[in-house]
Amino acid sequence: MRILDPKFRQNKLNYIGQCVLSTLTIFIVLLVLDAIQEAAIIASLGASAFIAFGMPHAQAARPRYLLGGYAVGIFCGILCAYAAVWPPLAQLPVLQDSLPMVFGALAVGTSIFLMVLLNTEHPPAAGVALGLVLGHCDVMTMLVVAVGILGLTAAKTAMKPYLINLL
């Protein structure tokens, strides 16, 4: 049984370089956007960085999927976050204590459905939908996520000719 990936010996520079590039990209996004306070939502960008730089030639790493998936995730998150605090629903005794859980789950399921329907599948974007319902759903949070994925996509696109799939 091998511990190291057999491709590592022949591609050491790519393995190290792509991980460093991913690290720097996320660092710049966090630094520029001062996004630490939105850690639960921003964590999805870490997963997207893995896809973008760990498997840059995969379908989920294409700009359509990165940007489209996040657009769907943000849309579903906003919709469900506002539904979870809609006064008529908040007054129903049966749902009162479980509204965030119900609409958090609905945000994930709806975002998966729409991503598949619209051919923009990017798994970490479903996490954004959930984070918007359970965390902060405000303009600044959505802007942080949108600018973050734009920056990540731009960095990955610029470096794509030099990147290999590490998986």
Secondary structure, DSSP 8 states (H G I E B T S, - for coil): --SS-TTTGGGHHHHHHHHHHHHHHHHHHHHHHT-GGGHHHHHHHHHHHHHHHHSTTSGGGSHHHHHHHHHHHHHHHHHHHHHHT-HHHHT-TTTTTTHHHHHHHHHHHHHHHHHHHHT---THHHHHHHHHHHS--SHHHHHHHHHHHHHHHHHHHHHGGG-----
